[in-house]
Amino acid sequence: MEKGGDIFQTPERPVGKSKVRVVPDVYFLPRRSIPRTIALYAFLTAAGVGAGMLVEQWINKQVENDTAILFRKKDDPETKET
């Protein structure tokens, strides 16, 4: 008998049913490529940093305007009532 020749013949014992694996749907969702993902997160990070810089400038401007009002002297002509 040839080695491996009996593979295509009918087996002597019955073949059991194979288990069917349940594959999660996550495996079939579309995914972005690595460069596209890196570019997206780099853009979002840069936008966040830019927004933070604008907010910082706005806060500094507000503080500068408010400190001028807070620290005026009482005998300042701008604060005297007419």
Secondary structure, 3 states (H helix, E strand, C coil): CCCCHHHHCCCCCCCCCCCCCCCCHHHHCCCCCHHHHHHHHHHHHHHHHHHHHHHHHHHHHHHHHHHHHHCCCCCCCCCCCC
